[in-house]
Amino acid sequence: MTESDETPDVPFDDSVEGASHTETPESIAEEIRDEIRLGHVQDDVSHVLEERFEEEGIDMRPEEVDELAEEIERDVST
């Protein structure tokens, strides 16, 4: 096969990876954990979660967001 035969697959792969509809509260929480460990998140974790959930159209009660934020902070601090 030639290199040009493989090229049509690239746009499909990129669109699948970039699709935001696959985000879940758990996947967002994991991303935030990683970003905190890398030093990329220094804001209030609850606030960051609320922003990410809003961007993805995920509706959670404030109490649930706060609980998840506390869990993330505990996980990262260990």
N, C-alpha and C positions, 0 to 999 in steps of 0.2 A: 504494500500500500504506500501511496505517496503522502507527503506531508499535507497536501491540500485536501486529501480525503478525510483527514482528522479535524480540520479546521471547523466544519459545521457544528461539531459537538461543543466547541468552546462557548458560544453565546448561550446555549441551553444550560450548560453547567453554571455559568455566571448568574443567570436569572434564577436558578433554583437556590443558589447560595444566598442571593440578595433578597429573597422573598421574606418579608417581615411577618407574614401571616403564620409562620411556624413558631413564633416566639411564644413562650409560656412564662408564667411567673417563675417557675423553677429555672428555666434557661436564662432568664434575665438576672435572677439572683446569682446564678453561677458566674455570669459575665461580670457582675459587680464585684463578687468575691475576688475574681482574678484581677480586676482593675485596681482594687484596694491593695492587694498583695504587691502589685507592680508600682504602687504609689500614684496611680492616675486619678484616684477618687479621694478627695480630702473633705468633701462636703458632708453634711448630715446624710446618713445612709437612707433614712426614711424619705427625705426630699428627693434624693437621686432615684429611688425606687418609684416614687409617685410620678416623676417626670417620665421615666422609661415606660411605665405602665400606660400613662396617658398617650405617649407616642404610639404605642402598639394597640391602643383601644381596649386595654384590659381594665376592667372595673373591679376594684377590691375595696372593701371597707377600710377606713383609716386604721382601725384596730388591727386588722390583718396585716396591713403594710408595716405598722410599727412592730408587730411580733416577728415578721420576716426580717426586718432590719436588725432587730436585736439578735436573731439567730445568725445572721450574716456576720455581725460584729463579733459574736462569740467564736464562730468558726475561724475567723481571720486572726483573732488574737491568740489562738492556741498554737 
